[in-house]
Amino acid sequence: MTITYRLRQGLRALFAFSQPLDLDLAAHYLSPRLLEVFSRLNRGEQLHSLNVLRTVLAQGSTPADLAAAALLHDVGKSRWSLSVAQKTWAVIVHRLAPSLFERWSRGSESSFWHRPFVVYTHHPAWGAQLVAQAGASESLIWLIAHHADSPHRWSTHPCVDWLRRLQQADDLN
C-alpha cells in the first residue's frame, strides 16, 4: 500500500460528509447488536467499511462472517477519535520509519502524540473485543482480530482464505 493511496483515502474521509451512507446494506449483514457496534465508527470509516463489503461481495459467494468482518474490521478505531492528519501521520511513519513507529506504538493511548500509533497497532484486538461483547461468532472475532496480520502467519487456519479476501478488499478501498 502506497503513501499516495493512503493520502487519497484521507481525502475521501475528509469529504465523507457529502457521501450517502447505506445503512440498510449494513443492517442486511449485521445483527442489531453488531449494527450498534458498527454505528460507533465515524462516517468516513463507515463509508470505507461499506466499500470493503461491496468489494468482498463482488468477489463471489460470501459467507456471513466475512461480510460482517468487512463492515466491522476497523471498529476498534472507534475507541479513540483521530483526525485524518493523525491517521495519515501514523501510516507515513509506519512506512518510512518502522523502528520509530514501533517505539511510538508502545506509548500510552492517552498521549495525544502516541495515540495514532497505538490505535494503528491495537485496533484489531480492540475491535475483536467489541464484537465478542456483542455476541459475534468465533470466526468473525478471529477475522477482526487478525485482519492486519500476514496471512502466511495463519496458513493453516480454517479462515485464512476469508482473511485474504478481506485484506484484498480493504487494500482496494
Contacts in CASP RR format, 6 or more apart in sequence:
PFRMAT RR
TARGET T0000
AUTHOR 0000-0000-0000
METHOD contacts of the structure
MODEL  1
MTITYRLRQGLRALFAFSQPLDLDLAAHYLSPRLLEVFSRLNRGEQLHSL
NVLRTVLAQGSTPADLAAAALLHDVGKSRWSLSVAQKTWAVIVHRLAPSL
FERWSRGSESSFWHRPFVVYTHHPAWGAQLVAQAGASESLIWLIAHHADS
PHRWSTHPCVDWLRRLQQADDLN
1 171 0 8 1.000
3 91 0 8 1.000
3 92 0 8 1.000
3 95 0 8 1.000
3 96 0 8 1.000
6 88 0 8 1.000
6 91 0 8 1.000
6 92 0 8 1.000
7 88 0 8 1.000
9 48 0 8 1.000
9 173 0 8 1.000
10 84 0 8 1.000
10 87 0 8 1.000
10 88 0 8 1.000
12 44 0 8 1.000
12 47 0 8 1.000
12 48 0 8 1.000
13 44 0 8 1.000
13 45 0 8 1.000
13 48 0 8 1.000
13 84 0 8 1.000
13 87 0 8 1.000
14 84 0 8 1.000
16 42 0 8 1.000
16 43 0 8 1.000
16 44 0 8 1.000
16 47 0 8 1.000
17 43 0 8 1.000
19 43 0 8 1.000
19 44 0 8 1.000
19 47 0 8 1.000
21 43 0 8 1.000
21 46 0 8 1.000
21 47 0 8 1.000
21 50 0 8 1.000
22 50 0 8 1.000
23 35 0 8 1.000
25 50 0 8 1.000
25 53 0 8 1.000
25 54 0 8 1.000
26 35 0 8 1.000
26 38 0 8 1.000
26 46 0 8 1.000
26 49 0 8 1.000
26 50 0 8 1.000
26 53 0 8 1.000
26 71 0 8 1.000
27 35 0 8 1.000
29 53 0 8 1.000
29 64 0 8 1.000
29 67 0 8 1.000
29 68 0 8 1.000
29 71 0 8 1.000
30 37 0 8 1.000
30 38 0 8 1.000
30 68 0 8 1.000
30 71 0 8 1.000
30 72 0 8 1.000
31 134 0 8 1.000
31 135 0 8 1.000
33 134 0 8 1.000
33 135 0 8 1.000
34 68 0 8 1.000
34 71 0 8 1.000
34 72 0 8 1.000
34 131 0 8 1.000
34 134 0 8 1.000
34 135 0 8 1.000
34 136 0 8 1.000
36 134 0 8 1.000
37 72 0 8 1.000
37 75 0 8 1.000
37 130 0 8 1.000
37 131 0 8 1.000
37 134 0 8 1.000
38 46 0 8 1.000
38 49 0 8 1.000
38 71 0 8 1.000
38 72 0 8 1.000
38 75 0 8 1.000
39 46 0 8 1.000
40 75 0 8 1.000
40 78 0 8 1.000
40 130 0 8 1.000
41 49 0 8 1.000
41 74 0 8 1.000
41 75 0 8 1.000
41 77 0 8 1.000
41 78 0 8 1.000
42 78 0 8 1.000
42 81 0 8 1.000
45 74 0 8 1.000
45 77 0 8 1.000
45 78 0 8 1.000
48 74 0 8 1.000
48 173 0 8 1.000
49 70 0 8 1.000
49 71 0 8 1.000
49 72 0 8 1.000
49 73 0 8 1.000
49 74 0 8 1.000
50 71 0 8 1.000
51 173 0 8 1.000
52 70 0 8 1.000
52 71 0 8 1.000
52 73 0 8 1.000
52 166 0 8 1.000
52 169 0 8 1.000
52 170 0 8 1.000
52 173 0 8 1.000
53 67 0 8 1.000
53 70 0 8 1.000
53 71 0 8 1.000
53 169 0 8 1.000
55 70 0 8 1.000
55 168 0 8 1.000
55 169 0 8 1.000
55 172 0 8 1.000
55 173 0 8 1.000
56 62 0 8 1.000
56 66 0 8 1.000
56 67 0 8 1.000
56 70 0 8 1.000
56 165 0 8 1.000
56 166 0 8 1.000
56 169 0 8 1.000
57 67 0 8 1.000
59 165 0 8 1.000
59 168 0 8 1.000
59 169 0 8 1.000
63 139 0 8 1.000
63 162 0 8 1.000
65 137 0 8 1.000
65 139 0 8 1.000
65 140 0 8 1.000
65 143 0 8 1.000
65 159 0 8 1.000
65 162 0 8 1.000
66 143 0 8 1.000
66 162 0 8 1.000
66 165 0 8 1.000
66 166 0 8 1.000
68 136 0 8 1.000
68 140 0 8 1.000
69 140 0 8 1.000
69 143 0 8 1.000
69 144 0 8 1.000
69 147 0 8 1.000
69 162 0 8 1.000
69 166 0 8 1.000
70 166 0 8 1.000
70 169 0 8 1.000
70 170 0 8 1.000
72 127 0 8 1.000
72 131 0 8 1.000
72 136 0 8 1.000
72 140 0 8 1.000
72 144 0 8 1.000
73 124 0 8 1.000
73 143 0 8 1.000
73 144 0 8 1.000
73 147 0 8 1.000
73 166 0 8 1.000
73 170 0 8 1.000
74 123 0 8 1.000
75 126 0 8 1.000
75 127 0 8 1.000
75 130 0 8 1.000
75 131 0 8 1.000
75 144 0 8 1.000
76 119 0 8 1.000
76 123 0 8 1.000
76 124 0 8 1.000
76 126 0 8 1.000
76 127 0 8 1.000
76 130 0 8 1.000
77 119 0 8 1.000
77 123 0 8 1.000
77 126 0 8 1.000
78 130 0 8 1.000
79 109 0 8 1.000
79 119 0 8 1.000
79 123 0 8 1.000
79 126 0 8 1.000
80 109 0 8 1.000
80 115 0 8 1.000
80 119 0 8 1.000
82 115 0 8 1.000
82 116 0 8 1.000
82 119 0 8 1.000
86 115 0 8 1.000
86 116 0 8 1.000
87 116 0 8 1.000
87 120 0 8 1.000
89 116 0 8 1.000
90 101 0 8 1.000
90 116 0 8 1.000
90 117 0 8 1.000
90 119 0 8 1.000
90 120 0 8 1.000
91 120 0 8 1.000
93 100 0 8 1.000
93 101 0 8 1.000
93 104 0 8 1.000
93 117 0 8 1.000
94 101 0 8 1.000
94 117 0 8 1.000
94 120 0 8 1.000
101 117 0 8 1.000
101 120 0 8 1.000
104 113 0 8 1.000
104 114 0 8 1.000
104 117 0 8 1.000
104 118 0 8 1.000
105 114 0 8 1.000
105 117 0 8 1.000
105 118 0 8 1.000
105 120 0 8 1.000
105 121 0 8 1.000
105 122 0 8 1.000
107 114 0 8 1.000
107 117 0 8 1.000
107 118 0 8 1.000
108 114 0 8 1.000
108 118 0 8 1.000
109 115 0 8 1.000
109 118 0 8 1.000
109 119 0 8 1.000
109 122 0 8 1.000
123 148 0 8 1.000
124 144 0 8 1.000
124 145 0 8 1.000
124 146 0 8 1.000
124 147 0 8 1.000
124 148 0 8 1.000
124 149 0 8 1.000
125 145 0 8 1.000
127 144 0 8 1.000
127 145 0 8 1.000
128 141 0 8 1.000
128 142 0 8 1.000
128 144 0 8 1.000
128 145 0 8 1.000
131 140 0 8 1.000
131 141 0 8 1.000
131 144 0 8 1.000
132 141 0 8 1.000
136 144 0 8 1.000
139 159 0 8 1.000
139 162 0 8 1.000
142 157 0 8 1.000
142 159 0 8 1.000
143 159 0 8 1.000
143 162 0 8 1.000
143 163 0 8 1.000
143 166 0 8 1.000
146 154 0 8 1.000
146 163 0 8 1.000
147 163 0 8 1.000
147 166 0 8 1.000
147 167 0 8 1.000
147 170 0 8 1.000
149 163 0 8 1.000
151 160 0 8 1.000
151 163 0 8 1.000
151 164 0 8 1.000
151 167 0 8 1.000
154 160 0 8 1.000
154 163 0 8 1.000
157 163 0 8 1.000
END
